[in-house]
Amino acid sequence: MSIRSAAAAAVSMVLAITLAGCAASVDSAPVVFVSAPGADITLTQAAEVALATRYTRSLPQGSKWRKTGTVPQGSVYRPIDTVFTIEGRNVHEAYLVISAQRQLVGFYLPGESRLSPLLAPIPLSYKELP
């Protein structure tokens, strides 16, 4: 193997490793958000969310969320007294999207008016706050 072909192979390997190590973008699609304030909720059990980007997010037991509206996939809840984000190549502020079946189905990205769906719904345990 010549020095030139060895150098080319090394550069190709470095590029392949670099590209494989990059985080994936957060998949999202435009969605129509309708403002519809509602009851606050608190999670009665923690939940772990594995994102398609290979990152995970924790929804702690006792965390509080305020209904701010709806999208076709469900009700939209923003965190109370904190900021919640999801991560891929970039970090995005995110609100929970909960279906009528009490399942987390995705995240509403308020800064972009987009929905980032989960690959599979995650059952949530929560109660409405007085």
PyMOL commands that set and color helices and strands:
alter all, ss='L'
color gray80, all
select helices_A, chain A and resi 3-21
alter helices_A, ss='H'
color red, helices_A
select strands_A, chain A and resi 29-30+34-35+40-43+47-50+56-59+64-71+74-79+85-87+91-93+95-98+103-109+114-123+126-128
alter strands_A, ss='S'
color yellow, strands_A
deselect
rebuild
show_as cartoon
